[in-house]
Amino acid sequence: MMNIKLAENLQLLRKEKGLTQEDVASKFGVTNQSVSKWESGTTCPDITLLPDIAQFYKVSVDELLGYKPMTSINSIYLQMKSFIDSSDEEYFKPDWAYRLARLSATTLWSQQQDEVDKLLTGKKTFNLSYIQRDGGVSICGDNTLFLASFKDFRRYDISTIRKVSKYLNKLANLNTLKVLFGLFNMTLDSTIKKTFTIKEIKDYTNLDEGIINKAFNDLDIYFDKEHYEKTGEEKYSLEHIDQVPILVTMLIPSLGHYDNQLMD
């Protein structure tokens, strides 16, 4: 266990300093292969090197070895990673990561204790919150979180603006959005099926086939070619399921209200 913690700490501390394995090898007079083996847990640094390594990274030897948590962002990361890795249920790991991320966002605003209590106990939170600070912004929606840091934030040129405009124009049609949200909801509702026939999409959205096909032209749609070649049945799904959470998180808070009748 000590080897694993030491290996993780060595790798994280090196990356935090923006160094390569070659840089570290040169600093401590060892080979690149030695540093690689330290970070993979295959071998440990010579015990006489540990104080020098700890001093170089500005941590104690106990922190370096994992006996004592490091007082840095690295220790927080290691604890989160250990927490999520402890679960054998792959399906729940994104929810755990989401809860941890949203808990971090609550630290930006002192009046979020109710939110913290719910997140710690695993209760769902569906209230909107918008927090803007000089250095960034966070928007929380239905099981979604958008968090942006303005530090070193890139500036976008007219080419990117045109792409955004083109994308939003495609989604400006209500029927296109009905198909988009319909496929998203169908995917979440089904624990087995991830692709759907036109008839299933028609039944869910109450749209006719022509309108659905037209909406397909404006969306990133996946056609299950393998299933079609085996059965002759056409089935579809969203190529990028992330579109709906992004839209809901970014746009609905701006509108200031929820529209619970998207599918009516």
C-alpha positions as CSV (number, residue, x, y, z in Angstrom):
1,M,0.0,0.0,0.0
2,M,2.8,2.4,0.9
3,N,4.4,1.8,-2.6
4,I,1.1,2.7,-4.3
5,K,0.6,5.9,-2.3
6,L,4.3,6.9,-2.8
7,A,4.0,6.2,-6.5
8,E,0.8,8.3,-6.9
9,N,2.3,11.1,-4.8
10,L,5.5,11.2,-6.8
11,Q,3.6,11.4,-10.1
12,L,1.2,14.0,-9.0
13,L,3.9,16.2,-7.4
14,R,6.0,16.0,-10.5
15,K,3.1,17.0,-12.8
16,E,2.0,19.8,-10.4
17,K,5.5,21.3,-11.0
18,G,5.2,20.8,-14.7
19,L,8.3,18.5,-14.9
20,T,9.1,15.5,-17.0
21,Q,10.4,12.3,-15.7
22,E,13.7,13.2,-17.4
23,D,13.8,16.5,-15.3
24,V,13.4,14.6,-12.1
25,A,15.9,12.0,-13.1
26,S,18.5,14.7,-13.8
27,K,17.7,16.5,-10.5
28,F,18.4,13.4,-8.4
29,G,21.1,11.8,-10.5
30,V,19.1,8.7,-11.5
31,T,18.0,7.2,-14.8
32,N,14.7,8.0,-16.5
33,Q,13.7,4.3,-16.1
34,S,14.2,4.6,-12.3
35,V,11.8,7.5,-12.1
36,S,9.3,5.6,-14.3
37,K,9.5,2.6,-11.9
38,W,9.0,4.9,-8.9
39,E,5.8,6.3,-10.3
40,S,4.5,2.9,-11.4
41,G,5.1,1.5,-8.0
42,T,7.5,-1.1,-9.3
43,T,10.4,0.1,-7.1
44,C,10.9,2.8,-4.5
45,P,13.5,5.5,-4.3
46,D,16.5,4.8,-2.2
47,I,15.6,5.7,1.4
48,T,18.5,8.2,1.5
49,L,16.8,10.1,-1.3
50,L,13.4,10.6,0.3
51,P,14.3,13.7,2.4
52,D,15.8,15.4,-0.7
53,I,12.7,14.5,-2.8
54,A,10.4,15.7,0.0
55,Q,12.3,19.0,0.3
56,F,12.2,19.5,-3.5
57,Y,8.5,19.1,-3.6
58,K,8.0,21.1,-0.4
59,V,6.2,18.3,1.5
60,S,7.2,16.2,4.5
61,V,8.6,12.7,4.2
62,D,5.4,11.4,5.9
63,E,3.3,13.3,3.4
64,L,5.4,11.9,0.5
65,L,5.0,8.3,1.8
66,G,1.2,8.7,2.3
67,Y,1.3,8.4,6.1
68,K,0.0,11.9,6.4
69,P,-2.3,13.7,3.9
70,M,-0.5,16.3,1.8
71,T,-1.9,19.8,2.4
72,S,-2.4,20.5,-1.3
73,I,-4.8,19.9,-4.2
74,N,-3.0,16.6,-4.8
75,S,-4.2,15.2,-1.5
76,I,-7.8,16.2,-2.3
77,Y,-7.5,14.5,-5.6
78,L,-6.0,11.3,-4.2
79,Q,-8.8,11.1,-1.6
80,M,-11.5,11.6,-4.2
81,K,-9.9,9.0,-6.5
82,S,-9.7,6.5,-3.7
83,F,-13.3,7.1,-2.8
84,I,-14.6,6.6,-6.4
85,D,-12.3,3.6,-7.1
86,S,-13.7,1.9,-4.0
87,S,-17.0,1.3,-5.7
88,D,-17.5,-1.9,-7.8
89,E,-20.6,-0.3,-9.4
90,E,-19.4,1.5,-12.5
91,Y,-22.9,3.0,-13.1
92,F,-22.8,5.0,-9.9
93,K,-19.3,6.4,-10.3
94,P,-20.4,9.4,-12.5
95,D,-23.0,10.3,-9.8
96,W,-20.3,10.2,-7.1
97,A,-18.0,12.4,-9.2
98,Y,-20.9,14.8,-9.8
99,R,-21.7,15.1,-6.1
100,L,-18.0,15.8,-5.3
101,A,-17.8,18.4,-8.0
102,R,-21.0,20.1,-6.9
103,L,-19.8,20.1,-3.3
104,S,-16.7,21.9,-4.4
105,A,-18.9,24.5,-6.2
106,T,-20.8,25.2,-3.0
107,T,-17.7,26.5,-1.4
108,L,-17.9,29.6,-3.7
109,W,-21.1,30.8,-1.9
110,S,-21.6,30.6,1.9
111,Q,-25.4,30.3,1.7
112,Q,-25.4,26.8,0.4
113,Q,-25.5,24.7,3.6
114,D,-28.9,23.1,2.7
115,E,-27.3,22.0,-0.6
116,V,-24.3,20.6,1.1
117,D,-26.4,18.6,3.5
118,K,-28.4,17.0,0.7
119,L,-25.3,16.2,-1.4
120,L,-23.5,14.6,1.6
121,T,-26.5,12.3,2.2
122,G,-27.0,11.4,-1.5
123,K,-30.3,13.3,-1.9
124,K,-31.2,14.7,-5.2
125,T,-31.1,18.5,-5.6
126,F,-33.1,20.1,-8.4
127,N,-33.0,23.7,-7.5
128,L,-31.1,26.1,-9.7
129,S,-28.2,28.1,-8.5
130,Y,-26.0,30.7,-10.3
131,I,-22.8,31.9,-8.7
132,Q,-20.7,34.5,-10.3
133,R,-17.3,35.6,-8.9
134,D,-14.5,37.7,-10.3
135,G,-12.6,34.6,-11.2
136,G,-15.3,32.5,-12.7
137,V,-18.9,31.2,-12.7
138,S,-20.8,28.1,-11.7
139,I,-24.3,27.1,-12.8
140,C,-26.1,24.1,-11.1
141,G,-29.2,22.6,-12.6
142,D,-31.0,19.2,-12.6
143,N,-28.1,16.8,-11.7
144,T,-25.8,19.0,-13.8
145,L,-23.0,21.4,-13.1
146,F,-21.2,24.0,-15.3
147,L,-18.1,25.4,-13.7
148,A,-15.8,27.8,-15.5
149,S,-12.6,29.4,-14.3
150,F,-11.7,32.7,-16.1
151,K,-8.0,32.2,-15.3
152,D,-6.2,31.9,-18.6
153,F,-9.6,31.6,-20.4
154,R,-9.1,31.5,-24.1
155,R,-10.6,34.2,-26.4
156,Y,-12.8,33.0,-29.3
157,D,-12.6,34.3,-32.8
158,I,-15.3,34.9,-35.4
159,S,-14.9,31.4,-36.8
160,T,-15.9,29.9,-33.5
161,I,-18.8,32.4,-33.1
162,R,-20.1,31.4,-36.5
163,K,-20.0,27.7,-35.5
164,V,-22.0,28.4,-32.3
165,S,-24.5,30.4,-34.3
166,K,-25.0,27.6,-36.8
167,Y,-25.4,25.1,-34.0
168,L,-28.0,27.2,-32.1
169,N,-29.9,27.9,-35.3
170,K,-30.4,24.2,-35.9
171,L,-31.7,23.7,-32.4
172,A,-34.1,26.7,-32.7
173,N,-36.8,24.4,-34.1
174,L,-39.2,23.0,-31.4
175,N,-39.7,19.7,-33.2
176,T,-35.9,19.2,-33.4
177,L,-35.7,19.8,-29.7
178,K,-38.6,17.3,-29.1
179,V,-36.6,14.6,-31.0
180,L,-33.4,15.5,-29.1
181,F,-35.0,15.4,-25.7
182,G,-37.1,12.4,-26.6
183,L,-34.1,10.3,-27.6
184,F,-32.3,11.5,-24.4
185,N,-35.2,10.6,-22.2
186,M,-35.7,7.2,-23.9
187,T,-32.0,6.4,-23.4
188,L,-32.3,7.2,-19.6
189,D,-35.5,5.3,-19.2
190,S,-34.1,2.1,-20.8
191,T,-31.6,0.0,-18.9
192,I,-31.0,-2.2,-21.9
193,K,-31.9,-0.6,-25.2
194,K,-29.8,2.3,-26.4
195,T,-31.0,2.5,-30.0
196,F,-34.6,3.0,-31.1
197,T,-36.8,2.5,-34.1
198,I,-38.6,5.4,-35.9
199,K,-41.9,4.0,-34.5
200,E,-40.6,4.1,-31.0
201,I,-39.5,7.7,-31.4
202,K,-42.9,8.5,-33.0
203,D,-44.8,7.0,-30.1
204,Y,-42.7,8.9,-27.6
205,T,-42.6,12.4,-29.2
206,N,-46.0,12.3,-31.0
207,L,-44.3,13.5,-34.2
208,D,-44.7,12.0,-37.6
209,E,-41.9,10.2,-39.5
210,G,-41.2,13.1,-41.9
211,I,-40.7,15.5,-39.1
212,I,-38.4,13.1,-37.2
213,N,-36.3,12.5,-40.3
214,K,-36.0,16.3,-40.8
215,A,-34.9,16.7,-37.2
216,F,-32.3,14.0,-37.8
217,N,-30.6,16.2,-40.4
218,D,-30.0,18.9,-37.7
219,L,-28.8,16.5,-35.0
220,D,-25.8,14.2,-34.5
221,I,-27.6,10.8,-35.0
222,Y,-26.1,7.4,-34.7
223,F,-27.4,4.7,-37.1
224,D,-27.0,1.2,-35.9
225,K,-25.5,-0.3,-39.1
226,E,-24.6,-3.6,-37.5
227,H,-28.1,-4.2,-36.2
228,Y,-29.6,-3.2,-39.6
229,E,-27.3,-5.7,-41.5
230,K,-28.4,-8.5,-39.2
231,T,-32.1,-7.8,-39.0
232,G,-33.0,-5.2,-41.7
233,E,-34.5,-3.0,-38.9
234,E,-33.4,0.6,-38.7
235,K,-32.5,1.9,-35.2
236,Y,-31.1,5.2,-34.1
237,S,-29.7,7.0,-31.1
238,L,-28.0,10.2,-30.2
239,E,-24.3,10.3,-31.2
240,H,-23.6,12.7,-28.3
241,I,-25.9,12.3,-25.3
242,D,-24.2,15.2,-23.6
243,Q,-26.1,17.8,-25.6
244,V,-29.2,17.8,-23.4
245,P,-27.5,18.2,-20.0
246,I,-25.4,21.0,-21.5
247,L,-28.5,22.8,-22.9
248,V,-30.5,22.4,-19.8
249,T,-27.7,23.6,-17.5
250,M,-26.7,26.6,-19.7
251,L,-30.0,27.9,-21.1
252,I,-32.8,27.2,-18.6
253,P,-31.2,29.2,-15.8
254,S,-30.9,32.1,-18.3
255,L,-34.6,31.9,-19.0
256,G,-35.4,32.0,-15.3
257,H,-37.9,29.2,-15.2
258,Y,-38.5,25.5,-16.0
259,D,-40.7,24.4,-18.8
260,N,-42.0,21.0,-17.8
261,Q,-44.1,20.6,-20.9
262,L,-41.3,20.0,-23.5
263,M,-42.9,16.8,-24.7
264,D,-46.6,18.0,-24.7
